[in-house]
Amino acid sequence: MAKIIKYTELDWNHLEKENVTVGFNPKMVFERFDVIHAKIKPKETLKKHFHERGETGQEVFCFYNGGHFRLLLEDTEKEFDTPDPIYINFSNNEIHGIENLSYKTLEFQVWCSPPFKPGEVTVK
């Protein structure tokens, strides 16, 4: 049966260590992946970090409304400024962060496989 989850049903928490606010609903956790809704305030930065999820761990950041942000990787940066959708895939242990260059909150979804577990994030 279909699961319908409304934006207003998300449980919002600010993660100080990474400097990001995430919305989560237990109905969005599945055996092999989960979905997190994330927000970065204007001119704020999701700190560089990585996840320890095992060899096949993946994250996909889904910017459905595009955005104006800088992708921060271990040794490089890339700026995006577009209204078009952008999807960015990160593999296990790949260092990544996002700097919101806009005056608007940057909202996106993160698809995590396997599902997110507390303690898997290391901030650089």
Secondary structure as UniProt FT lines:
FT   HELIX           7..9
FT   STRAND          11..15
FT   TURN            16..19
FT   STRAND          20..24
FT   HELIX           26..28
FT   STRAND          34..40
FT   TURN            42..43
FT   STRAND          45..51
FT   TURN            55..56
FT   STRAND          58..63
FT   TURN            64..65
FT   STRAND          67..73
FT   STRAND          77..82
FT   STRAND          86..91
FT   TURN            92..93
FT   STRAND          96..100
FT   STRAND          106..113
FT   TURN            118..119
FT   STRAND          121..123
//
